């Protein structure tokens, strides 16, 4: 059967895998990861780039409750991003908003401050998107990226996400209205380039 042919298998979101890359591991996120992830919730720039409207001081008890229930979810996948060289948790990646009728999910990634610019986001994105297509048999993975976050958009483009359109004035933050670009990657595209659209063919594998 060709790689891009979809199966009728139900995605097994209860199976929380460990995915190994060159510099990163993705593994099930747990409540014990909260201290390492907390800087994401406290950093003003992370909040701005993700369009968060949260309170100045996040409710740590609520955050702990959230992460303590991630392994029970049967319609989404939340994985911690772990740097192999140090064992440090440096962020999280998520497949959520699962649409079983259309075999699609939303993708989200967030890294702790001071980890950007090292290619970790690109590797983490490739790992989880690849799992979504190759193991969960998804057909479409999508996301939204705000106009003031070109760095994130470049990461998504490097993995093969394609811009589909613009949600005008999608975000109101601090008096400014900001557009969001909808991007997606489809299973046939993934199986053609394996997250490296500039190296289509055997090199992409």
Backbone bond lengths (Angstrom), bond angles and torsions (degrees), N, CA, C in turn:
res aa  C-N    CA-C-N  psi(-1)  N-CA   C-N-CA  omega(-1)  CA-C   N-CA-C  phi
1 X - - - 1.465 - - 1.522 108.95 -
2 X 1.353 119.43 132.16 1.452 121.18 179.23 1.522 110.96 -59.99
3 X 1.349 115.79 150.61 1.453 120.65 -177.40 1.512 113.01 -54.70
4 X 1.339 117.20 -37.48 1.453 119.48 -170.40 1.525 113.70 -85.71
5 X 1.328 118.81 -3.17 1.457 120.36 179.12 1.523 109.01 -74.83
6 X 1.332 116.96 127.85 1.453 121.52 -176.95 1.522 110.83 -78.97
7 X 1.286 116.05 148.91 1.460 121.06 175.30 1.518 108.88 -102.12
8 X 1.334 115.45 168.56 1.459 120.11 177.87 1.526 111.51 -93.12
9 X 1.310 117.57 7.83 1.460 120.95 -177.95 1.524 110.65 -66.60
10 X 1.310 115.86 140.69 1.456 122.45 176.62 1.525 108.65 -75.04
11 X 1.336 118.78 126.73 1.461 119.48 177.88 1.520 110.83 -57.67
12 X 1.315 116.27 133.12 1.457 120.80 -176.86 1.534 109.08 -95.93
13 X 1.332 115.61 85.01 1.455 119.83 179.59 1.530 112.04 -77.20
14 X 1.332 117.32 -12.29 1.461 118.25 176.37 1.525 111.52 -74.73
15 X 1.323 116.80 -21.63 1.460 120.66 175.90 1.524 108.16 -81.02
16 X 1.312 116.31 111.04 1.461 121.54 -178.48 1.535 108.04 -100.55
17 X 1.325 117.71 99.23 1.462 121.21 -169.53 1.527 113.05 -83.15
18 X 1.307 115.16 169.19 1.458 123.15 165.58 1.524 106.84 -111.40
19 X 1.310 115.97 122.00 1.462 122.11 -177.43 1.522 108.61 -111.10
20 X 1.321 117.03 128.56 1.459 121.55 -174.06 1.520 111.30 -108.12
21 X 1.329 115.65 126.92 1.446 122.06 174.78 1.516 110.57 -114.50
22 X 1.310 116.52 -168.90 1.459 120.88 -179.02 1.523 111.84 -70.01
23 X 1.326 116.52 -44.44 1.464 120.55 -177.40 1.513 113.57 -116.65
24 X 1.340 115.98 -8.63 1.455 120.39 -174.81 1.511 112.22 -130.63
25 X 1.308 114.98 154.72 1.454 123.03 163.54 1.523 106.55 -117.85
26 X 1.309 116.41 142.16 1.455 121.93 166.72 1.520 106.64 -109.22
27 X 1.299 116.91 125.79 1.463 121.01 -179.81 1.525 109.17 -138.27
28 X 1.334 117.90 164.57 1.464 119.86 -178.92 1.527 111.32 -56.16
29 X 1.310 115.81 131.21 1.458 120.26 178.57 1.526 108.94 -78.51
30 X 1.323 116.92 145.35 1.466 121.87 -178.96 1.524 109.61 -134.30
31 X 1.316 115.04 171.52 1.461 120.18 178.41 1.527 111.15 -62.97
32 X 1.323 117.36 -25.97 1.465 120.13 179.16 1.528 112.29 -68.54
33 X 1.325 116.97 -14.54 1.459 120.64 179.07 1.527 112.90 -85.20
34 X 1.315 117.30 -8.27 1.465 120.52 -175.45 1.527 112.90 -56.36
35 X 1.355 120.54 -45.66 1.472 118.38 179.45 1.526 113.32 -56.53
36 X 1.326 116.94 -37.68 1.465 120.23 179.79 1.522 111.47 -73.44
37 X 1.336 117.41 -33.18 1.458 121.43 -177.24 1.524 112.71 -85.95
38 X 1.316 117.32 -17.37 1.461 121.05 -174.31 1.530 113.63 -55.27
39 X 1.344 119.90 -36.61 1.473 118.20 178.14 1.529 113.55 -56.08
40 X 1.344 118.54 -27.08 1.463 120.36 176.99 1.523 110.75 -62.67
41 X 1.318 116.56 -35.74 1.456 121.26 -176.74 1.529 112.19 -82.71
42 X 1.311 116.40 -18.25 1.458 120.79 -177.41 1.516 113.54 -98.23
43 X 1.343 117.11 -15.33 1.456 121.12 -173.61 1.533 110.68 -85.83
44 X 1.322 117.12 124.98 1.461 121.76 -177.00 1.521 111.95 -65.33
45 X 1.337 117.83 -35.63 1.456 120.48 -178.49 1.522 110.99 -70.51
46 X 1.324 117.84 -39.44 1.463 120.62 175.85 1.524 109.80 -61.03
47 X 1.330 116.34 -43.06 1.464 120.18 178.87 1.526 111.02 -62.03
48 X 1.323 117.05 -40.45 1.460 120.18 -179.98 1.531 111.34 -65.28
49 X 1.327 116.88 -47.37 1.460 120.96 -175.47 1.527 112.44 -66.91
50 X 1.323 116.51 -28.56 1.466 119.59 179.52 1.527 112.23 -93.83
51 X 1.324 116.71 -1.40 1.459 119.96 178.08 1.507 113.98 71.55
52 X 1.328 116.89 25.76 1.460 120.59 -177.64 1.522 110.49 -74.06
53 X 1.326 114.70 143.67 1.465 121.09 175.76 1.528 109.58 -115.25
54 X 1.315 116.06 29.01 1.463 120.00 -174.75 1.516 113.12 -71.70
55 X 1.322 114.32 172.33 1.450 120.49 -179.96 1.523 110.39 -72.63
56 X 1.341 115.90 160.29 1.466 121.02 -177.85 1.522 111.03 -61.50
57 X 1.317 116.82 -37.92 1.464 121.49 178.84 1.522 108.39 -115.65
58 X 1.310 118.44 101.47 1.465 120.83 -177.97 1.524 112.26 -58.79
59 X 1.305 115.76 147.87 1.458 122.52 177.90 1.527 108.06 -77.89
60 X 1.342 116.01 101.47 1.460 119.50 -174.77 1.522 112.09 -67.06
61 X 1.313 117.72 -31.09 1.464 119.72 177.86 1.527 110.17 -65.02
62 X 1.326 115.97 -41.03 1.462 119.60 178.73 1.525 111.01 -67.39
63 X 1.321 116.68 -37.84 1.459 120.78 177.80 1.522 110.40 -62.70
64 X 1.318 116.79 -43.45 1.463 120.46 179.85 1.532 110.79 -64.15
65 X 1.315 116.75 -40.46 1.469 120.11 177.92 1.520 110.53 -62.13
66 X 1.336 116.39 -41.31 1.462 121.18 179.31 1.522 110.53 -59.32
67 X 1.334 117.56 -51.58 1.457 120.16 -176.23 1.523 111.99 -71.68
68 X 1.296 117.51 -23.51 1.462 120.54 179.15 1.522 112.17 -72.10
69 X 1.343 116.80 -14.53 1.467 119.96 -177.76 1.526 112.76 -109.42
70 X 1.335 118.68 4.06 1.465 120.09 -174.42 1.521 112.92 -65.44
71 X 1.330 117.81 -33.06 1.459 119.08 -176.54 1.516 112.18 -75.94
72 X 1.329 117.47 -10.01 1.463 121.01 179.27 1.523 112.58 -88.85
73 X 1.308 117.66 -10.03 1.464 120.89 -172.59 1.522 111.16 -75.34
74 X 1.334 116.54 133.19 1.460 120.52 -179.79 1.523 112.49 -110.46
75 X 1.355 116.84 11.33 1.461 120.15 -179.87 1.526 112.19 -132.49
76 X 1.333 117.23 14.34 1.450 121.53 179.39 1.523 109.18 -160.68
77 X 1.330 115.01 165.43 1.459 120.38 -178.47 1.520 108.64 -134.38
78 X 1.330 116.63 120.19 1.456 123.44 179.11 1.528 108.46 -117.46
79 X 1.328 116.97 117.55 1.459 121.33 -178.23 1.527 110.74 -123.74
80 X 1.323 115.23 142.26 1.458 121.25 174.30 1.521 109.32 -81.38
81 X 1.331 115.73 142.72 1.458 122.28 175.25 1.521 107.76 -95.16
82 X 1.329 116.71 117.93 1.466 121.82 -174.87 1.526 109.46 -118.79
83 X 1.315 116.85 127.00 1.459 120.87 177.19 1.526 108.93 -77.70
84 X 1.318 116.97 121.96 1.457 120.91 -173.08 1.523 112.51 -63.83
85 X 1.326 117.54 -38.18 1.461 120.35 -174.83 1.519 112.48 -65.73
86 X 1.333 117.14 -31.85 1.464 120.91 -174.90 1.523 113.61 -113.51
87 X 1.325 116.63 -20.99 1.461 120.23 -173.85 1.517 113.17 79.08
88 X 1.338 116.97 5.74 1.463 120.99 -177.67 1.525 111.08 -79.09
89 X 1.316 115.63 139.77 1.457 121.71 171.31 1.523 107.80 -80.24
90 X 1.334 116.69 121.30 1.463 120.61 -173.91 1.531 112.53 -117.59
91 X 1.318 117.64 5.90 1.458 119.26 178.14 1.507 112.20 162.98
92 X 1.313 115.50 -165.22 1.461 121.65 179.29 1.518 109.67 -145.32
93 X 1.336 115.75 153.64 1.460 122.83 172.70 1.529 107.81 -129.96
94 X 1.328 115.09 147.32 1.459 119.44 -171.90 1.527 110.61 -140.42
95 X 1.316 116.16 137.84 1.460 123.08 162.19 1.518 106.36 -109.81
96 X 1.322 117.05 119.08 1.465 120.08 -178.06 1.521 109.60 -141.12
97 X 1.324 115.99 -171.92 1.468 122.41 -178.49 1.539 111.07 52.17
98 X 1.318 115.51 44.66 1.460 120.90 -178.50 1.519 110.34 -63.32
99 X 1.315 116.33 129.60 1.460 123.92 177.16 1.527 107.50 -115.23
100 X 1.333 117.70 96.01 1.470 120.09 -174.85 1.522 113.22 -64.40
101 X 1.330 118.11 -31.84 1.470 119.73 -178.70 1.518 111.99 -66.63
102 X 1.330 115.77 -30.74 1.461 120.16 -177.13 1.522 113.34 -112.99
103 X 1.342 117.30 6.58 1.470 123.15 176.29 1.532 111.15 52.89
104 X 1.327 115.08 50.95 1.457 119.25 -176.18 1.516 111.31 -135.48
105 X 1.332 114.81 158.94 1.460 122.81 177.31 1.525 109.16 -143.71
106 X 1.306 114.61 161.65 1.454 122.92 169.32 1.528 108.41 -95.13
107 X 1.322 116.21 149.08 1.468 122.23 177.65 1.516 109.63 -115.29
108 X 1.331 115.10 141.48 1.461 120.60 176.83 1.521 109.41 -143.92
109 X 1.326 117.12 142.50 1.453 122.19 176.09 1.513 109.12 -139.45
110 X 1.309 116.61 143.56 1.458 121.86 174.13 1.522 108.22 -145.75
111 X 1.329 115.65 132.09 1.462 121.19 178.59 1.521 109.21 -116.12
112 X 1.322 116.06 151.98 1.457 120.02 178.33 1.526 109.18 -69.58
113 X 1.326 117.38 154.62 1.472 120.03 179.93 1.533 111.45 -56.27
114 X 1.319 114.86 154.23 1.476 123.85 176.45 1.525 113.21 74.90
115 X 1.340 118.13 9.60 1.466 119.85 177.02 1.524 111.89 -110.36
116 X 1.325 117.33 -1.39 1.453 120.18 -177.03 1.524 110.79 -77.45
117 X 1.326 113.71 158.62 1.453 119.54 176.10 1.508 114.77 82.72
118 X 1.321 117.93 10.28 1.463 121.69 -178.49 1.524 112.39 -115.23
119 X 1.312 117.33 5.49 1.462 120.96 179.34 1.508 114.52 81.52
120 X 1.339 117.44 5.18 1.463 119.58 -178.10 1.530 111.15 -69.08
121 X 1.325 116.35 -38.70 1.459 119.61 179.28 1.516 112.25 -63.83
122 X 1.334 116.40 -39.01 1.461 120.16 178.92 1.521 110.94 -63.91
123 X 1.335 117.01 -45.71 1.464 119.79 -179.56 1.519 111.79 -65.69
124 X 1.330 116.90 -41.92 1.461 120.51 179.83 1.527 110.88 -64.10
125 X 1.323 116.24 -39.44 1.466 120.24 178.78 1.521 110.56 -64.54
126 X 1.329 117.33 -45.35 1.468 119.99 178.81 1.529 111.33 -60.00
127 X 1.315 116.33 -42.22 1.462 119.75 -177.13 1.528 111.48 -62.19
128 X 1.339 116.41 -48.20 1.462 117.90 -175.63 1.521 111.85 -75.45
129 X 1.326 117.92 -38.95 1.459 119.73 177.89 1.531 110.11 -63.15
130 X 1.325 116.89 -41.18 1.458 119.91 176.42 1.520 112.15 -60.09
131 X 1.325 116.82 -41.46 1.464 120.86 177.11 1.528 110.38 -62.76
132 X 1.328 115.61 -39.55 1.461 119.33 -179.27 1.512 112.50 -61.23
133 X 1.316 117.20 -40.05 1.454 120.56 -179.15 1.526 112.70 -84.09
134 X 1.315 117.06 -44.83 1.462 120.78 -170.44 1.521 113.51 -83.00
135 X 1.327 117.62 -27.71 1.467 120.38 -178.94 1.520 112.86 -110.44
136 X 1.334 116.75 -43.04 1.462 120.12 -178.20 1.523 112.46 -86.41
137 X 1.332 117.55 -7.70 1.477 123.00 177.09 1.519 112.77 59.05
138 X 1.340 116.75 37.08 1.452 120.44 174.24 1.528 109.53 -72.25
139 X 1.316 115.66 156.72 1.467 120.21 175.29 1.528 111.73 -103.17
140 X 1.333 116.79 -31.80 1.469 120.63 -175.76 1.517 110.12 -140.94
141 X 1.319 115.99 134.80 1.460 122.26 173.00 1.519 106.63 -125.49
142 X 1.322 116.33 129.05 1.458 120.31 -174.37 1.522 111.08 -129.60
143 X 1.321 114.98 169.65 1.463 121.70 178.72 1.513 108.37 -161.21
144 X 1.331 115.59 170.73 1.454 122.44 171.45 1.519 108.10 -126.54
145 X 1.328 116.46 139.74 1.458 121.24 179.33 1.524 107.59 -131.95
146 X 1.335 116.04 134.39 1.456 120.61 -177.03 1.523 111.84 -78.32
147 X 1.324 115.15 153.64 1.459 120.78 -175.02 1.525 112.25 -61.97
148 X 1.341 117.84 -26.44 1.467 119.13 -179.34 1.532 113.20 -87.48
149 X 1.335 116.62 14.26 1.458 120.23 179.54 1.534 111.01 -125.56
150 X 1.343 117.46 61.37 1.470 119.46 -178.99 1.520 113.21 -64.68
151 X 1.329 117.77 -27.29 1.459 119.93 178.85 1.523 110.93 -61.73
152 X 1.327 116.95 -44.87 1.463 119.95 178.07 1.521 110.93 -64.62
153 X 1.318 116.44 -40.16 1.473 119.15 179.80 1.527 110.71 -60.97
154 X 1.331 117.95 -39.52 1.468 120.44 178.51 1.523 111.14 -62.89
155 X 1.324 117.04 -38.37 1.468 120.58 177.15 1.522 109.93 -61.21
156 X 1.321 116.51 -48.16 1.460 119.98 -178.06 1.526 110.98 -62.86
157 X 1.328 117.05 -39.66 1.463 120.18 178.80 1.521 111.38 -65.15
158 X 1.333 116.97 -36.59 1.459 120.39 178.72 1.521 111.47 -62.85
159 X 1.327 117.28 -30.46 1.458 121.49 -179.37 1.524 111.48 -86.55
160 X 1.333 117.32 -14.22 1.456 119.97 176.43 1.510 115.87 116.15
161 X 1.332 118.18 3.62 1.461 119.81 175.82 1.527 109.33 -67.04
162 X 1.331 115.45 141.74 1.462 122.32 -177.80 1.526 109.04 -117.56
163 X 1.332 116.64 133.94 1.460 120.84 177.61 1.526 109.78 -67.85
164 X 1.334 115.93 132.39 1.461 121.31 -178.90 1.525 112.57 -107.22
165 X 1.304 116.78 -31.97 1.456 119.83 -176.93 1.513 110.73 175.48
166 X 1.316 115.54 177.09 1.461 121.80 -176.32 1.520 110.02 -118.77
167 X 1.325 115.88 130.35 1.461 122.23 170.20 1.523 106.58 -91.70
168 X 1.315 116.77 104.46 1.457 120.41 -174.14 1.518 111.62 -72.20
169 X 1.347 115.26 136.45 1.470 121.74 178.23 1.527 111.61 50.84
170 X 1.328 116.06 42.14 1.461 120.49 -175.88 1.522 112.90 -71.76
171 X 1.321 116.46 -23.67 1.469 120.91 -175.93 1.517 109.56 -127.27
172 X 1.317 115.69 135.15 1.457 121.93 170.55 1.514 107.53 -113.21
173 X 1.329 115.51 112.03 1.461 119.57 -177.74 1.516 109.49 -137.06
174 X 1.314 114.59 121.02 1.463 121.73 178.32 1.525 111.12 52.88
175 X 1.330 115.91 42.55 1.447 121.29 176.08 1.513 115.07 82.55
176 X 1.317 118.30 -2.44 1.459 121.93 -178.96 1.522 109.97 -108.83
177 X 1.332 115.83 134.25 1.463 120.90 176.04 1.525 108.62 -97.83
178 X 1.319 115.84 129.16 1.465 121.92 -170.17 1.522 109.85 -124.93
179 X 1.342 115.96 136.30 1.461 121.41 175.61 1.527 110.63 -75.57
180 X 1.320 115.82 154.58 1.460 122.10 172.81 1.526 108.33 -125.58
181 X 1.317 116.53 136.10 1.463 121.41 176.75 1.518 109.55 -96.97
182 X 1.329 116.27 129.13 1.461 121.77 174.64 1.523 107.82 -85.86
183 X 1.326 116.18 128.68 1.460 121.54 178.67 1.527 108.81 -128.10
184 X 1.323 115.77 153.19 1.465 119.04 176.83 1.516 110.00 -151.50
185 X 1.318 114.21 163.44 1.458 122.73 171.38 1.525 106.81 -135.07
186 X 1.321 116.72 138.07 1.461 122.59 -177.49 1.521 110.65 -107.41
187 X 1.318 115.75 155.12 1.464 120.60 -177.67 1.530 113.27 -54.40
188 X 1.353 119.97 -47.03 1.470 118.14 179.85 1.524 112.54 -59.60
189 X 1.328 116.74 -34.06 1.459 120.03 178.22 1.527 110.44 -67.85
190 X 1.331 115.69 -44.22 1.467 119.00 179.53 1.528 111.46 -59.90
191 X 1.323 116.61 -46.24 1.461 119.41 -176.79 1.534 112.16 -71.01
192 X 1.320 116.48 -14.22 1.455 119.66 175.33 1.530 111.66 -82.15
193 X 1.350 116.55 -37.79 1.471 118.05 -174.60 1.517 115.08 -124.96
194 X 1.358 118.84 -5.59 1.462 122.76 178.33 1.535 112.77 51.26
195 X 1.317 115.88 41.49 1.457 119.36 175.87 1.508 115.26 80.28
196 X 1.338 116.24 11.65 1.475 121.19 177.89 1.532 107.79 -133.49
197 X 1.330 116.93 75.74 1.469 119.82 -173.73 1.516 114.08 -62.49
198 X 1.330 117.97 -17.56 1.444 120.32 178.07 1.517 113.24 -85.05
199 X 1.347 116.36 -2.26 1.470 120.66 -177.57 1.506 109.89 -132.39
200 X 1.318 117.42 53.21 1.464 122.45 -177.50 1.527 109.62 -66.04
201 X 1.330 115.94 138.96 1.454 121.73 -179.52 1.504 110.85 111.14
202 X 1.345 118.00 -160.68 1.458 120.97 -177.42 1.514 113.58 -55.03
203 X 1.341 117.51 -32.58 1.465 119.90 -179.12 1.512 112.02 -64.39
204 X 1.359 116.49 -25.90 1.457 120.09 -179.16 1.512 111.68 -70.91
205 X 1.293 117.10 -18.67 1.467 120.02 179.94 1.521 110.03 -84.96
